[in-house]
Amino acid sequence: MSEKNSSSRLVPTYFSRFISQGVWKDTPVPHWIALIGFVLIALAISIAGWQIFSHQKQRIKNDRQNELEAIADLKVKQLLQWRQEKMGDAELVRNNRILAGQIGMWIKQGMPRSEIYNKLKTRMTDQQRAHRLHEVLLLDVDGQLLLKVGTEHDSDAHINLNAEVLQEVVQGGESVFTNIYWAYDADNADHVHQDLYIPLLANTMNGTLKTTSLMVFRIDPERYLYPMVVTWPNRSASVESILLRPEEDGIVTLAGRRHIAKNPGEHFAPPANRKTPPGLALAGKEGIIEHLDYRDVPVLSVVRKVDGSPWFLVTKMDISEIYAPVFDLARTVFWVVLAFVLATGVTAFHWWRQMRASYLAGHYRTELERQALEQRFNALTQYANDIILLVNSEGRIVEVNNRGIEAFGFSREGLLGLDISDLRPAREKELSIEQRQRLQQEGSLLFEAMFLRRDGSEFPVEVSARLIELDNEFYFQGILRDISERKRLRSRSSSWPITTP
């Protein structure tokens, strides 16, 4: 066997261990470090990106929600102001005792087309024009039409009086709004109205006030009220303001649906299996909810009650429009995070390659020095006069020099893999095991022992054994010196006769 092959058995090369034994995992800068570092940094960047995105998403949602609430509150305030203004106009008429007296006198006279008639008509016409009313009606306490000014498309048979409100006003002496309603004229055309019934109070003989007649302001909601509901302070593709009126058996839509054909006065029952603005209105509640609207589109809605009226106002916006800036932000955050992750990956990869190259360069130098040292070691051991054995932890021979091959009479292949105890006489096998255990404990041992040749003959040796580490494994290195000649000389000297001079 060549010296080169002997060297490879005694000290396996780095490259064979690198591939077969996974030494690459134990290198000072393994690729796992770079990979784990990259994953951790990428994860940190991703978490930071997600936190930024979530924060901005919530901020955008809160901004839109606050915007909807602010607009709903503004519109409710405008509706209240509108009703208060109309009530203020009604109070001026209600508290006008002169007007009430003139009307009472005119009624007693049989309602002739006199100067009082002309003054009343002029006054009512001024009211109708000043407040842009649909009509102004003058009624007696029984609801009989006395005088009417305004549009001409309603005949006297289509004045659509509310008998219940009429009685309430006559008895209570206070102005009262009717609900918004839809009426048909003589041409079968529908018109939306809201009436304001105003009592005209006159002094009686006992000093009390009594309703002697009524004036009705017939308001056209489409002129002032509806624009107030549907207009929006900024442009939007999906926002709506809807005016609702709850009733005992459902909800009436008064105004505001922009995404479907208008159906004035539509009456419907809100779904019972989910929360919706009509459901809140029917329950008399306010709130902010996300839900599917009448188009089955996800929306965010704000529901507000208009105090002093039966109305509820709903302001809403599609979720897709609310989150439209969020989607743009998500794309931006995604690309920024991806850029940082890629930059981190490239940096980690180059760092690992640089550290790896630096380590391998140093390792190659060490390996070359080791190989040179190994060659010098083998040159000394293979041709030494003493027997040199290398035994693994299981007690099997893994290396032997040329002197050992000659001394034991085996071929190299015959010795390699042989249990070291098989080279000891049967009487010393247990002693051999004990000596190996002592060597493991003490690290080195010097003793004499008998060994066997292949032909069964014995020869004495002096053993100098050490425990050594090679390639992360422990071995027993034994240097065996044949002391047969020493034994013979010692025996011969002991048999010589002792002479005295």
Protein Blocks (a to p, Z undefined) as FASTA:
>chain_A
ZZklmmmmmmccfklmmmmnopmmmgmbdfklmmmmmmmmmmmmmmmmmmmmmmmmmmmm
mmmmmmmmmmmmmmmmmmmmmmmmmmmmmmmmmmmmklmmmmmmmmmnoppabfklmmmm
mmmmmmmmmnopabdcdddfkopafbdcdjfkbcfklnopafklmmmmmmnopacddddd
ddddfkopacdddddddddddddfkopacdfbdcdddddfklmmmmmmmpcfbdcfkbcc
ddddddfkbccdfbhpakbccdehiacdddfkbccfklmmmnopacddddddfkopacdd
dddddehiabdcdddddfklmmmmmmmmmmmmmmmmmmmmmmmmmmmmmmmmmmmmmmmm
mmmmmmmmmmmmmmmmmmmmmmmmbdcddddfkopafbdcfklmmmnopafklmnopafk
lmpcfklmmmmmmmmmmmmmnopacdddddddfkopacddddddddddeehiacdddddd
dfklmmmmmmmmmmpccddZZ
